[in-house]
Amino acid sequence: MLRRTVHLLAIAVLLASGCASEQTADPIDADLRRTMRRLAPDGSMDYYQVPHHQDLANVPAGIGNPLTPEKVELGKMLFFETALGIDAVNETGMQTFSCATCHIPSAGFTPGNSQGIADGAEGFGLNGEDRNMRDDYTEDEIDAQGARPLSMVGVAYVQNSMWAGRFGARFNNEGTEHLWGVVDHATEVNHTGLDGLEAQNIEGTVTHRMRVDENLLDNMGYRELFDAAFYDWPENARYGREAMSFALSAYIRTIMPYEAPYQEWLRGDDLAMTEQMKRGALLFFSDAGCYRCHNGPALNGNTFHAVGVNDLCDVGGLATGEDDERNLGRGGFTQRVEDMFAFKVPQLYNLKHAGFYFHGSSRQSLRDVVEYFNDGIPENPRVHPDNISPFFHPLNLSDQEMEDLTEFIANGLYDPNFDRYVPESVLSGNCFPNNDLISQEDLGCN
């Protein structure tokens, strides 16, 4: 009798704890998962997860560029190495800039300023915000582009790179072969058959005045790293521009926001996101309609949309103007009327410290971005109404809903540990990401 009583009590405790568990479980988690599974092409939550940066077997690689630890390590060093900047216009710019000059980890791998300027600028500030044109350069000499540099986070999921998607031989660029090297000389590299990131970086190292030389290889010690990364390449190709691009691309492909609360929630930790983040996420994947353009693990999109924002020339960008071809977006490359003013959908992780948003840096906070989409009214009079994306229209979100959505993007998608993507030092011993005298002072290198 005693044994039976104890048994019944145990069952009662289990049932009570089960009921308590159901009562304390947050219903928004189930609602959010149900919504996301419905939207996922494979019906699985796995669709939204990014791999760990060291899980190279599951990081999307570029065609012909398999990922290896040696290649990633070399690319990591080269990305921050200011000694590559040896083709500067003026002697004063020599070895003062790197890839990370315009892609600062703490700014979400963006410039931290309205415009990225590599050669021809100086200064850093706290987060890249104090980089300005040097007095001994003219505006037509600086290395500044007519659109704000895109983030490097999650670009392994980008099929065709840059705002116009002009680089890469596959995906969206199939059928544009007649334009490669014609409309834009730089896109001749697409004839190599490479994917967007690898193709872009081959041409990009030329555009951004970077090169490997014997001094970097032998006196600074990079030859050993190239040999380890490209041991199976012929020696006459092992240290060239293609090898440099492949190493840089391998490293960049591993920049994954694995530790963002949203990613931890996807892996099963229901407490990783706050209630407000979850409300914002549910809006993202439902009423706000963000998911229609921002999808996949990086919440980017391999599609192009015109939302009528102002261009960089409208906010005072250097070396650009109203006639800059980059203002035309995808249409500047394809020359198709329907592509005019449409820009590639960017990723959304680690943007809360970026400081500027959209291709023209026309917004300076994520709340401003959310409000712009909620209003659904184009601001750029040069963008023809017929080109505006059908997804861009008033959303009618309340102030609280906009605040929830902003919280999800700003903090739910924020990985706080991007220092893991930064080397302790580079082999040259130079200051990085910039090595000019003012930056050295700002960064505490001297």
Secondary structure as GFF3:
##gff-version 3
##sequence-region A 1 446
A	DSSP	alpha_helix	2	24	.	.	.	ID=ss1
A	DSSP	alpha_helix	27	39	.	.	.	ID=ss2
A	DSSP	three_ten_helix	45	48	.	.	.	ID=ss3
A	DSSP	three_ten_helix	56	58	.	.	.	ID=ss4
A	DSSP	alpha_helix	69	80	.	.	.	ID=ss5
A	DSSP	three_ten_helix	82	84	.	.	.	ID=ss6
A	DSSP	three_ten_helix	91	93	.	.	.	ID=ss7
A	DSSP	three_ten_helix	99	101	.	.	.	ID=ss8
A	DSSP	three_ten_helix	105	107	.	.	.	ID=ss9
A	DSSP	beta_strand	121	122	.	.	.	ID=ss10
A	DSSP	beta_strand	132	133	.	.	.	ID=ss11
A	DSSP	three_ten_helix	155	157	.	.	.	ID=ss12
A	DSSP	three_ten_helix	171	173	.	.	.	ID=ss13
A	DSSP	three_ten_helix	177	179	.	.	.	ID=ss14
A	DSSP	three_ten_helix	185	192	.	.	.	ID=ss15
A	DSSP	alpha_helix	196	207	.	.	.	ID=ss16
A	DSSP	alpha_helix	214	214	.	.	.	ID=ss17
A	DSSP	pi_helix	215	219	.	.	.	ID=ss18
A	DSSP	alpha_helix	222	229	.	.	.	ID=ss19
A	DSSP	alpha_helix	241	253	.	.	.	ID=ss20
A	DSSP	alpha_helix	261	266	.	.	.	ID=ss21
A	DSSP	alpha_helix	275	284	.	.	.	ID=ss22
A	DSSP	three_ten_helix	290	292	.	.	.	ID=ss23
A	DSSP	beta_strand	304	305	.	.	.	ID=ss24
A	DSSP	three_ten_helix	312	315	.	.	.	ID=ss25
A	DSSP	three_ten_helix	325	328	.	.	.	ID=ss26
A	DSSP	alpha_helix	330	334	.	.	.	ID=ss27
A	DSSP	three_ten_helix	337	339	.	.	.	ID=ss28
A	DSSP	beta_strand	343	344	.	.	.	ID=ss29
A	DSSP	alpha_helix	366	375	.	.	.	ID=ss30
A	DSSP	three_ten_helix	385	387	.	.	.	ID=ss31
A	DSSP	alpha_helix	399	407	.	.	.	ID=ss32
A	DSSP	pi_helix	408	412	.	.	.	ID=ss33
A	DSSP	three_ten_helix	418	421	.	.	.	ID=ss34
A	DSSP	alpha_helix	437	443	.	.	.	ID=ss35
###
